Amino acid sequence: MTADADFCTATVSGELDAENYAEGVTVEVTTLDDAIDTPDRTCQLRHAADSEDPQLHPAR
């Protein structure tokens, strides 16, 4: 997972796998605290998912 490091950071509590996918993981997003009063900003987070499960990626 990546975020716009100039304004925010994202921390993921773990990695999803076959044992914990139903419980999920926690993503904590924090912003830069520089004591300067600035307007609201939007943090854009990007992620990717991959699986070796043949039901999700059937042979073509």
C-alpha positions in Angstrom: 0.0 0.0 0.0 1.3 3.5 -0.8 0.1 6.9 0.2 1.0 10.5 -0.6 4.0 10.8 1.8 4.0 14.6 1.7 0.7 14.7 3.6 -0.1 11.3 5.1 1.2 7.8 5.9 -0.6 4.5 6.0 0.3 1.5 8.2 -1.2 -1.9 7.6 -1.5 -4.3 10.6 -0.6 -7.4 8.7 -1.0 -9.3 5.5 -4.2 -11.1 4.4 -3.8 -14.9 3.9 -5.9 -18.0 3.9 -6.0 -18.1 7.7 -7.1 -14.5 8.4 -9.0 -13.2 5.3 -12.4 -13.2 7.0 -11.1 -11.0 9.9 -9.3 -8.6 7.6 -6.5 -6.2 8.6 -6.4 -2.7 10.0 -5.1 0.3 8.0 -4.1 3.3 10.1 -3.8 6.6 8.2 -2.0 9.5 9.9 -1.4 13.0 8.6 1.6 15.3 8.9 1.4 17.4 12.1 3.6 20.4 11.4 1.7 23.0 13.6 0.7 25.0 10.5 -3.0 25.6 10.1 -3.8 24.3 6.6 -7.1 23.5 4.9 -8.4 19.9 4.7 -6.6 17.7 2.3 -7.4 14.3 0.8 -4.9 11.5 1.2 -5.0 9.1 -1.7 -4.2 5.5 -0.9 -3.3 2.9 -3.4 -3.3 -0.9 -2.9 -3.1 -4.1 -4.9 -4.3 -7.6 -4.3 -3.0 -10.9 -5.6 -4.1 -14.5 -5.0 -3.0 -18.0 -5.9 -6.6 -19.2 -5.5 -7.5 -20.9 -8.8 -11.2 -19.9 -8.3 -10.1 -16.2 -8.4 -7.7 -16.7 -11.3 -9.0 -19.6 -13.5 -6.7 -20.9 -16.2 -7.3 -19.1 -19.5 
